Amino acid sequence: PEEPVPTEPDPSVRLSWTIPEKRTDGSNLSPASISHYKIFYGLERDNLSMETDDIPGSEASYTIESLDRGIWYFTIRVYDNNGVASQPSNIETIQIN
């Protein structure tokens, strides 16, 4: 009989966030006015070249799958119903072994 071939794990990362209540100018941001979020990520802090599809504004977490080993960097932006994007969040770092 043939030996089973071990399979590589399929690493994923689940990111979660607090739904913002204020815009960067300090004015109120109601949850209903959030269109969507987008997470930007990559293996270099200064080159977050990958991005998720639009994440519905009612969500507060997202799982990114099929990540290679290494140190990954993530940031998120909020988009309102007028298409205005927030500044990127602080960069979070996660190691995939």
Disulfide bonds with the S-S distance in Angstrom:
none
